[in-house]
């Protein structure tokens, strides 16, 4: 089974180097690694056996689509990881085992040992390594493969032959909020989408290099609404997610977490809600902000 790992990155070459180091020390190495940047400066200082390319359009979805076009049918499984995701030992081996032993599975996310996105501050590399070092892979009796509604963008794997023409929606530009949910929903139409502990890692949740608070806040409202219209998320899912994000931004804007522009996100939320009321809500409007 040929497994290709794709890392879409913007403005974080040093962090990409850390992600690469964990991939290159795997018990079962990926068959190839493709790093897709938005500009030449996104290339890490040392890429080893990986390949670095610059996408014609900046944005998570566009950069991942660039990788899919380059891969074509020359792989069985494509694995997308964030540039700040550090894979535990056995990550690639576990992905290979999952897709070999479970032919009905078409998409999967692994276990997150920790996720810095949900912490007040991002996790450091040393913290992640300590967590990975202390992590015990599941015994045969502890292995879990659970059907899920979608994959999590920081680590997700797809059986290419199941939906070879599916691409990330570039109407969700830049940070492309919910592009993972949309993409995996299209795979869910042809097979099982699961979460499993057969492979694992740590998501640092690095704040730098992400889109502005204003733009992200707009996407938090506009993107779920767009996906409801598209039919890849339910109205309930969209409403719950948008409401949770709005309330979090409202409550935390007075005392935001380090590196998070809660007030900017709140402004973006309000601007998107105003556009909804005017009937002009569109995810691509973030390009004007």
C-alpha positions as CSV (number, residue, x, y, z in Angstrom):
1,X,0.0,0.0,0.0
2,X,1.4,3.3,-1.1
3,X,0.9,6.1,1.4
4,X,1.7,9.8,0.7
5,X,1.7,12.5,3.4
6,X,0.8,16.0,2.5
7,X,1.6,19.1,4.6
8,X,0.1,22.4,3.5
9,X,1.9,25.3,5.2
10,X,2.1,29.0,5.4
11,X,4.7,31.0,7.3
12,X,6.0,28.3,9.6
13,X,9.1,26.7,8.1
14,X,10.6,25.9,11.5
15,X,7.5,24.0,12.7
16,X,7.4,22.1,9.4
17,X,10.9,20.8,10.2
18,X,9.7,19.4,13.4
19,X,6.8,17.6,11.8
20,X,9.1,16.2,9.1
21,X,11.5,14.9,11.7
22,X,8.8,12.8,13.3
23,X,7.6,11.4,10.0
24,X,11.2,10.4,8.9
25,X,11.7,8.4,12.1
26,X,8.6,6.3,11.7
27,X,8.7,2.5,12.1
28,X,7.1,2.4,8.6
29,X,8.1,5.5,6.6
30,X,5.6,7.1,4.2
31,X,6.3,6.3,0.6
32,X,6.6,10.1,-0.1
33,X,6.1,13.4,1.6
34,X,4.8,16.5,-0.2
35,X,5.1,19.9,1.4
36,X,2.9,22.6,-0.3
37,X,3.7,26.2,0.6
38,X,2.2,29.5,-0.4
39,X,5.6,30.9,-1.3
40,X,9.2,29.9,-1.5
41,X,9.9,31.2,2.0
42,X,7.6,28.5,3.4
43,X,10.2,25.8,2.7
44,X,11.9,24.4,5.8
45,X,15.7,24.6,6.0
46,X,16.1,20.9,5.4
47,X,13.5,18.8,3.7
48,X,15.3,15.5,3.6
49,X,13.5,13.1,1.2
50,X,10.4,15.3,1.1
51,X,9.4,17.4,-1.9
52,X,8.5,21.0,-1.6
53,X,6.3,22.9,-4.1
54,X,4.5,26.3,-4.2
55,X,0.8,26.2,-4.9
56,X,-0.6,28.7,-7.5
57,X,-3.2,29.9,-4.9
58,X,-2.7,30.6,-1.2
59,X,-5.1,28.8,1.2
60,X,-5.4,25.4,2.9
61,X,-7.9,24.0,0.4
62,X,-6.1,25.3,-2.6
63,X,-2.7,24.0,-1.4
64,X,-4.1,20.6,-0.6
65,X,-5.8,20.5,-4.0
66,X,-2.4,21.2,-5.6
67,X,-1.0,18.2,-3.8
68,X,-3.9,16.0,-5.0
69,X,-3.3,17.0,-8.6
70,X,0.4,16.1,-8.3
71,X,-0.4,12.8,-6.7
72,X,-3.1,11.7,-9.1
73,X,-3.6,8.0,-8.9
74,X,0.0,7.3,-7.9
75,X,-1.0,6.5,-4.3
76,X,-3.5,4.3,-2.4
77,X,-3.9,6.6,0.6
78,X,-3.2,10.3,1.1
79,X,-2.6,11.6,4.6
80,X,-3.1,15.3,5.3
81,X,-1.4,16.6,8.5
82,X,-1.1,20.2,9.7
83,X,2.4,21.6,9.8
84,X,2.2,21.7,13.6
85,X,1.1,18.0,14.0
86,X,3.8,15.7,15.4
87,X,3.2,12.1,14.6
88,X,3.8,9.4,17.3
89,X,5.7,6.3,16.4
90,X,3.6,3.8,14.4
91,X,1.6,6.6,12.8
92,X,2.1,5.5,9.2
93,X,2.1,1.8,10.1
94,X,-1.3,2.3,11.8
95,X,-2.8,4.0,8.8
96,X,-1.6,1.2,6.5
97,X,-3.0,-1.4,8.8
98,X,-6.4,0.4,9.0
99,X,-6.9,0.7,5.3
100,X,-5.5,-2.8,4.6
101,X,-7.7,-4.6,7.1
102,X,-10.9,-2.6,6.7
103,X,-11.8,-2.2,3.0
104,X,-15.0,-0.4,3.8
105,X,-13.1,2.5,5.5
106,X,-12.6,5.4,3.1
107,X,-11.5,8.2,5.5
108,X,-10.1,8.4,9.0
109,X,-8.6,10.6,11.7
110,X,-6.3,9.2,14.4
111,X,-6.2,9.7,18.1
112,X,-5.0,13.1,19.4
113,X,-2.9,12.5,22.5
114,X,-3.2,16.3,23.0
115,X,-4.5,19.3,21.1
116,X,-3.0,22.7,21.7
117,X,-5.9,24.4,20.0
118,X,-8.0,23.7,23.1
119,X,-5.3,25.0,25.5
120,X,-4.8,28.6,26.6
121,X,-1.4,28.5,25.0
122,X,0.0,26.3,22.2
123,X,1.9,23.2,23.2
124,X,5.7,23.3,22.8
125,X,7.7,20.8,20.9
126,X,9.3,19.5,24.1
127,X,5.9,19.1,25.7
128,X,4.6,17.2,22.7
129,X,7.6,14.9,22.6
130,X,7.1,14.1,26.3
131,X,3.5,13.3,25.7
132,X,4.4,11.1,22.7
133,X,7.1,9.3,24.7
134,X,4.6,8.5,27.5
135,X,1.9,7.4,25.1
136,X,1.3,3.6,25.1
137,X,-0.1,2.3,21.7
138,X,-3.3,0.3,22.2
139,X,-3.2,-3.5,22.7
140,X,-5.2,-5.6,20.3
141,X,-8.1,-5.6,22.8
142,X,-8.0,-1.8,23.1
143,X,-8.1,-0.9,19.4
144,X,-11.1,1.2,18.5
145,X,-12.5,2.0,15.1
146,X,-15.6,4.2,15.5
147,X,-17.8,5.6,12.8
148,X,-17.8,9.4,12.8
149,X,-19.4,12.2,10.9
150,X,-16.2,13.7,9.7
151,X,-12.4,13.9,9.9
152,X,-10.3,16.4,11.8
153,X,-8.0,18.4,9.5
154,X,-4.8,18.2,11.6
155,X,-4.6,14.5,10.8
156,X,-6.8,12.7,8.3
157,X,-6.3,9.9,5.8
158,X,-8.3,9.1,2.7
159,X,-8.5,6.1,0.3
160,X,-7.9,7.9,-3.0
161,X,-9.6,5.3,-5.2
162,X,-12.9,5.7,-3.3
163,X,-13.4,9.2,-4.5
164,X,-10.6,10.1,-6.9
165,X,-12.1,13.3,-8.2
166,X,-13.2,14.9,-4.9
167,X,-11.3,18.2,-4.1
168,X,-11.4,20.7,-1.4
169,X,-13.9,23.5,-2.0
170,X,-11.9,26.6,-2.9
171,X,-15.0,28.7,-2.2
172,X,-13.7,28.3,1.4
173,X,-10.5,30.4,0.9
174,X,-7.4,31.1,3.0
175,X,-7.7,29.3,6.4
176,X,-10.7,27.5,4.8
177,X,-12.7,27.0,8.1
178,X,-14.5,23.6,7.9
179,X,-12.9,22.4,4.7
180,X,-12.1,19.1,6.5
181,X,-15.7,18.6,7.4
182,X,-16.9,19.3,3.8
183,X,-14.2,17.1,2.2
184,X,-14.8,14.1,4.4
185,X,-18.6,14.5,4.0
186,X,-18.1,13.8,0.3
187,X,-16.2,10.6,1.2
188,X,-18.9,9.6,3.6
189,X,-21.2,9.2,0.6
190,X,-19.1,6.2,-0.6
191,X,-17.9,4.5,2.5
192,X,-17.1,4.6,6.2
193,X,-15.5,7.6,7.9
194,X,-14.0,6.7,11.2
195,X,-11.9,7.8,14.1
196,X,-9.4,5.3,15.5
197,X,-6.5,4.9,17.9
198,X,-4.5,2.8,15.4
199,X,-2.5,5.9,14.8
200,X,-1.9,9.0,17.0
201,X,0.0,12.2,17.5
202,X,0.0,15.7,19.1
203,X,-1.4,18.8,17.5
204,X,0.6,21.8,18.9
205,X,-2.0,24.4,18.0
206,X,0.6,27.0,17.0
207,X,-1.1,30.4,16.7
208,X,1.4,32.1,14.3
209,X,0.8,31.9,10.5
210,X,-3.0,31.6,10.8
211,X,-5.5,34.0,9.3
212,X,-6.5,37.2,11.0
213,X,-9.1,37.2,13.8
214,X,-11.4,39.3,11.6
215,X,-11.3,36.9,8.7
216,X,-11.6,33.8,10.9
217,X,-14.5,35.3,12.7
218,X,-16.3,35.9,9.4
219,X,-15.6,32.4,8.3
220,X,-17.0,31.0,11.6
221,X,-20.5,32.2,10.5
222,X,-20.4,32.3,6.7
223,X,-18.7,28.9,6.1
224,X,-21.2,26.8,8.0
225,X,-24.1,28.5,6.3
226,X,-22.5,27.9,2.9
227,X,-22.1,24.2,3.7
228,X,-25.7,23.9,4.7
229,X,-26.7,25.3,1.3
230,X,-24.2,22.8,-0.3
231,X,-25.7,19.9,1.6
232,X,-22.5,18.7,3.4
233,X,-23.5,19.7,6.9
234,X,-26.9,19.8,8.7
235,X,-28.6,23.0,9.8
236,X,-28.4,21.8,13.4
237,X,-24.6,21.2,13.1
238,X,-24.1,24.7,11.5
239,X,-26.2,26.5,14.0
240,X,-24.6,24.8,17.1
241,X,-21.1,25.4,15.8
242,X,-21.7,29.1,14.8
243,X,-23.4,29.8,18.1
244,X,-20.6,28.2,20.2
245,X,-18.0,30.2,18.4
246,X,-19.9,33.5,18.7
247,X,-20.4,32.9,22.5
248,X,-16.8,32.0,23.0
249,X,-15.6,35.1,21.2
250,X,-18.0,37.3,23.0
251,X,-17.2,36.0,26.5
252,X,-13.4,35.8,26.0
253,X,-12.9,39.0,24.1
254,X,-12.4,40.9,27.3
255,X,-9.5,38.6,28.4
256,X,-8.3,36.7,25.3
257,X,-5.9,33.8,25.3
258,X,-2.3,34.6,24.3
259,X,-2.0,34.8,20.5
260,X,-5.8,34.7,19.9
261,X,-7.6,37.8,18.6
262,X,-10.9,37.2,20.2
263,X,-12.1,40.8,19.6
264,X,-11.2,40.5,15.9
265,X,-13.1,37.2,15.7
266,X,-16.1,38.8,17.3
267,X,-16.0,41.7,14.8
268,X,-15.9,39.1,12.0
269,X,-18.8,37.2,13.5
270,X,-20.9,40.4,13.7
271,X,-20.0,41.4,10.1
272,X,-21.0,38.0,8.8
273,X,-24.3,38.1,10.7
274,X,-24.9,41.5,9.1
275,X,-24.2,40.0,5.7
276,X,-26.6,37.1,6.4
277,X,-29.3,39.7,7.2
278,X,-28.6,41.5,4.0
279,X,-28.6,38.2,2.0
280,X,-25.0,38.6,0.9
281,X,-23.1,36.1,3.1
282,X,-20.3,34.5,1.1
283,X,-17.2,32.7,2.4
284,X,-15.1,34.4,-0.3
285,X,-15.8,37.8,1.2
286,X,-12.9,37.2,3.6
287,X,-10.6,38.0,0.7
288,X,-12.0,41.6,0.9
289,X,-11.4,42.0,4.6
